Amino acid sequence: MRMISIVGARPQFVKLAAVSRALRERDEEIILHTGQHYDYRMSAQFFDELAIPTPDYHLEVGSGLHGAQTARMLEAIEAILMKEQPDWVIVFGDTNSTLAGALAAAKLHIPIAHIEAGLRSFNHTMPEEINRIITDHLSERLFCPTETACKQANAEGITHGVEMVGDVMYDMVLQARAQIEARRQPLQRSLHVSPQEYLLATIHRPVNTDDPVAMRNIAQAFNALAMPILFPLHPRTRSRMEGYGIRWGSHVRLMEPLGYLDMLTLQQHAYRILTDSGGVQKEAFFLGVPCVTLRAETEWMETVEAGWNVLVGSHPHAIIAAVAQAEPKPPLHNPYGEGDAAKRIVRSLHLGKL
Ligand code: UD1
């Protein structure tokens, strides 16, 4: 079959790597990169490191307001789909690139496979929530990472084509184990940190970055923590923080965005991870590291229910208290599948209509 995979933002490149490997064993895949993320460290680095084939199309849409950015993508994707006439359009997650790909395909009656379907934060002020809901309702196949996600799709009246396959990011973590181990010593030597003696933080959600009070609260908490904090910065987080004039203690080490394997390696050996990223919450769980989530809600409730993730918003005292909590008991089961999600997705696409 002939597939078009549409990606554009950093977390999608990791998911694409897993799916593309499985897909290319038997299908023809065309990769379309919208160019939503364009800095080397946010994009090309992932293609290089994960050996993802060079995109066949690169739209270079760049940054912009949500409507303008999505519209630029939509127009270009429509033209490419009309030319390529794929059997399936594959979209990933919840970004503006996901939405544009799904909308373009739906109008041309090309079936859509949505990977990481059925997730909800129930917070409609998040752009990602809007993107997810629309994409799920337009898709022929909803490949869900958890049973909860399948149930949510069903609860919204989507009963056909919903399938629990597991999480493609879990596939990737399992495949990266040996590379993580090989990077451990050189990375820790170059950063002068020891296992279990540092915290790792990432922040990029608008709910935090676009709110000076939230960012100042987070800075207050980080500055009060004793351990070194490695803090790779999304370009938008860096520019907002500079605008707010936030000062960080010398133990808070602001860094450039990390590649996938360095990020996993630093996650694996961190004492605790502090994040507002969805993907990082899950990776912390896969790697057995307690996570403190700087948001009020999460799409990944299984990690919270298992005791490995604590939701603290941006409240300084809650952040500090969560970091000090004892390590939880090992989880009883892994709700994210068997590490073969990508293979299941490809197999399922070949079965035709469910
Ligand atoms: C997007 C996704 C979000 C995902 C995140 C991962 C949407 C609605 N959001 O948010 O779900 O978790 O990616 O990183 O699609 N910028 C750069 N260089 C880049 C890319 C972005 O400097 O390579 C800066 C620009 O200032 C830009 C801003 O980041 O204006 C926002 O980029 P945008 O494409 O809106 O996505 P994210 O905010 O990164």
Boltz pocket constraint, residues with backbone or C-beta under 6 A from the ligand:
constraints:
  - pocket:
      binder: B
      contacts: [[A, 9], [A, 10], [A, 11], [A, 36], [A, 37], [A, 38], [A, 39], [A, 40], [A, 42], [A, 43], [A, 62], [A, 63], [A, 64], [A, 94], [A, 95], [A, 96], [A, 97], [A, 127], [A, 128], [A, 204], [A, 234], [A, 235], [A, 236]]
      max_distance: 6.0
